[in-house]
Amino acid sequence: MSTIGIWIIIQLMISKMAGESFNQPEFSSLPTWSPNATTFASGYTTGNLIYSIFINTNNTVYVSLFGFWRVRIWLEGSIVPFRDISTSPRYPYSVFVTSNNDIYINTGDSPYSVDKWTLNATNSISSMSMDGACFSLFVDIEDNLYCSLYNLHKVIKYSINGSANPATTIAGTGNAGLSSDMLDGPQGIFVDRNLSLYVADCNNNRIQLFYFGQSNGITIVNSTEVIGLIPLNCPSGITLDGDGYLYITDRYNNRVVASGPNGFHCVVGCSGSAGSTSYGLQQPSALSFDSYGNLFVVDTYHDRIQKFLLTTNLSGKYKFILSQS
């Protein structure tokens, strides 16, 4: 059996992935989305340079607006922003929200830090300092904070439960490389309930899986696997659905791809070219589900958030069955 086949079976054996604060929908069949998106936010609402989006289980949308020095928040069903968290004069790069509504924001300029904003707070608390910007943030079920350091080629982890221990490197060596223990420009990250770490290893054009406590990663997919006649080209955003399948923003191929029972396939932006139309994307950097299974994509080059509506039904339990061969 192939590596991807074994990996899918492992994921299906996990009763439920981490996801108390964000959405991991379970789909009744191989899901599909409308190829034509609606624009959730753009223009004067978003400014320029959007890199990160987070949607919690109440369908509150959080977007880091790098050019506006703030994180902007929308409540479910509204296109009018509900709240802004100003990070001025520093640029917000990434955002993650925990189940108790603590908001973690990384600033993309020196002095680099991850700051915590509690619900309705007017000032932040510094949670972690580092030597570079976090392209992506994640908080696992044991309250460990993860940061992917794109320019330093590693992922670090820090306990946010009052530990005095410094942040530790859990993936990558700090030098760019292609070996199993190295990364080159890591971007999106995801940590499952088993504390396994998934890394979108952009410059190596691959997704690496680091099991808990392991410094050598397993390659889930890379540029040798052709998806819709096109190999991966800088995977950036990454998430998993409730069935353990992987969704990736394939940045320089201007699309979103996903794994399924028959391997990887294109989901949206599948025309093969960049564009500003309703069915086009250009250099997408992040993605997130709402609780209805709709897919929100950060279309970075066009400074907009695109919403792709789910066209198949959700399910409360697993429907994919694999047979060994």
N, C-alpha and C positions, 0 to 999 in steps of 0.2 A: 504494500500500500504506500502511496506517495506521502511525503511530509505534510502536504496540505490536507490530505484525507485524514491522517492521524490527528492533526491539529483540530479539524472540525469536530471529530468524534469527542475529543477532550472537552471542547467547548460545550457540546450538547449534554455532556455528563454533569456540567455545573448546574446546580438546581436554579440558581439565580445569580446574576452578576451584580457587582456593586452598582448602586444607582439610586440610593435613597434621596439624593438631592437633585438628580437629573433623570432624563427620560431614556429608557431602553425598551422600546416597544417590541412586543412579540407579534409576528406576522403569521396569518393563517395559511399563506402559500408564498411562493416566490414573489416578493412585493414589487410593485411598480409604482412609479410616480409620473404625474403629468410632465411631459417634456417641456412644457411652457410654464415658466414661473411667473408669479406676481412679485413685484418689488415691495418688500416690507418697509425698507427705509433707504433713502439715498439723498444726494444733494446737500442742501443746507442742514438736513437733519443729522447727517453722518460726517460731513466734512471729508477730508481725504485721509488715506492710510488707515484702513481697518484691518486688523489682524485676528481678532478673537471674538467669539460669541459663546454665551452660555444660556441655556434655557432650563429653568428648574421645573419641578413636578407640578407647580401651579401655573406653568406656562408664562412665567415672568421672564422677559428677555433682557439680557445684559450684554452690552456691546462696548468694547474698548475703542474709543475714538482717539487715536493717536494724535491726529492733527488738531483736535479740539481740547486736549489736555483733560479728558474726563471719561468716565464710564457712564453711559446713558442707559436708562432702565425704562422698559415698557411693560405695563400690565397686560394680562391676557385680553385679547379682543380689541385692543386699542392701538392705533397708529400714532397717537399723541404721546410723547415721552412723559413718564410719570415723575421721574427724578433724575437728577444729574449728580454724580460724585466728582467733584473737581480734584484733579491731581496737579494743577498748575503750581509752579512752572515746569513740572516734569511730565513726560509723555507716557501714558499707560499703554502697555504692550499686550498684556494678557490678563484674563479674569477667570476666577472660579468661585462658586458660591456653595457653601456647605448646607446641610439639612437644617441647621439652626439659623440660617440666613446670614452667617458671617461671610463677608465679601472680601476675597483676596485679590489684590491688584499688584501686578509687577510694573515698575517704571522702567522704560527702555533707555534711560540715560543715566549717567553717573551723578550721584552715588546710587548704585543699583541696590534695590531692595524689594521685598514683597511686603506690602502693608495690608493690615486687616481693618476693615470697616465693619463695626457691628451695626445691627439694624437701627436705622434712624440716627446714627452717630454723625456728628459734625466734624470729628477729627479721627484720624487713623492711628493705629498702633503698629509699629514696625515689628514684623514677625521673623524676617530672615534677611540677612545681607549676603551678597554674592559678588563675584567679580565680572559679571556681565548680565545682559538682558535675558529674561526667560521668554523664549518664544511661546511656551505653553506651560500652564500650571495644572496641577491635579492634587486633590486631597483624597486619600484612601479611607477605608472603613476603620482604620486604626488611628486616624487623625495624623497621618504623616503627609507633609507637604512636599510635592515633587516639582522640580523646575528643570526644563530642558534648556541648556545653555548652548545655543546655536554656534556661537563663535568660539566656544571652548570645547566643543565636541564631546559633551558628557551630560548626564542627567544626575542631579543631586537630590537628596532627600533629607528632610528635617522634621522632627517631631514638634507639633504645635501644642502639646500638652504640658508645657512648662519645663521641658527638659533643658538642662544646661549644656547638653552635648552639642557640638557644632554639626553643621550639615555634612553629610557623607556622600561620596560619589558611589552610585550604584550601577551605572552603566557608562561605558566609555572610559578612556584613559586620560583624556585631556589633550590628546593628539589625534589629528584626523587620520583615519585608516579604514581598511576594508575587512580586516580580520574579525573573527567572531566576538572579540572583546573590545572592539573599537567602533566609533561612530564618526560620521563626517557631516556636520551641520544638522544635528537632530532638531526636529520641529515639534509636531504634535505628539502627545503622550497620553496613555490611558492605562489605568491600573485596575485589574479585576478583583473579585472577592477573594481570590487565592493570593493576592498581592503579587501577581505576575505583571510585569511591566511591558507594555507595547510601545515601540518607538518608531515614529516616521523618520527614517534615516535619509534625509532629503538628498544629499549629494552622492550617496551611495545607491540611490534609487531602489530602496528596499524597506520592508517592515521587519524590525527585529523584535523578537519576544525573549525577555529575560525572566526566567522563572525565579521565584523568591530565593534570595541568597546566592544566585548564580551570576558570575561576572561575564560568562560567555553567552551570547545571544544565539537564538535559532532564527534563521531567515524564513519568514512565512511566505513572502512573495518578493521578487526582485525583478530587475529589468530583463532577465532571461525568460520570464513568463509573459507571453504576449496576451494582452487583454483587448479584445476587439481590434486585432491587427496592430496594436500599439503597445509597446512596453512602458512601464512606469517611468516618469520623468519628474523627479522631486516630489515624492509624497509629503504632504504638509499636515493637514488636519487628519484626525483619526478618532473613531469612536466604535463601539460595539453595540449591536441591538440585543434584545432580551434573549435571543436564541444563540448568542455567541458569535454571530457573523460580523465581519469587519467592514467598516465603511471608511473610505479614504478620499481626501481631496488630492487629486493627481495634478499638481499645480501647473506644470508647464505643458501638460496635455489638455488643460482647460476643461476638466471633467471631474465627476465623482464616480468611483468604482467601488464594488462591493464583492465580498465572498458569498458563496451560496453552496448548496449541496452538490453542484456540478463545477465548482471552482469559481474563479473571478469573472466578473462581467461589468460592463458600463451601466450606470444608473441614470445619470443626467449629464447634460453637456456632451452628448455622444455624437455630435455632428462631425467631430474631428478637427474643428477649427475654432479659434477664439472669436468672440463677438459680444456685442452689447444688446442683442435682441433678447426676447423673453426666453428663448431656448439656448442662449449662449452664455458662456462664462469666460473670464480671462484671468488667469493666475489666482484661482480660488485658494484660500489659505486655511479655512476652518469650516466646521459644520456642526450642527446640533439638531436633535429631534425635539418636537413638542410631544405632548402626551397622546396626540391623535396619530402620530406616525408621520406627520408632515416634516419635510426636510428643509432646514434653513442653511444656506450656504453664504459664506463671506466671499463676495466677488470683488477681490481686493483692487484689481486694476480699474474697475468701474466705480469704486467707492459706493457700493450698495450691498444690501442684504437681500438675497433672492429666496423666495419661499416656493418650494415645489410640493404640490398637494399629493398625498397618497391616493392612489386609485384602486387599491385593494383593501380588504378588511383586516382589522386587527384580530388577534386571537389571544386567549388567556393561557394557552399552553402550547408546547412545542408540536409542530406538525411535520417537521422534516425528519425522515427516517432514512438512515444510510444502511446499506448492506455491504458486508465485507466481501472482498473479492481476492 
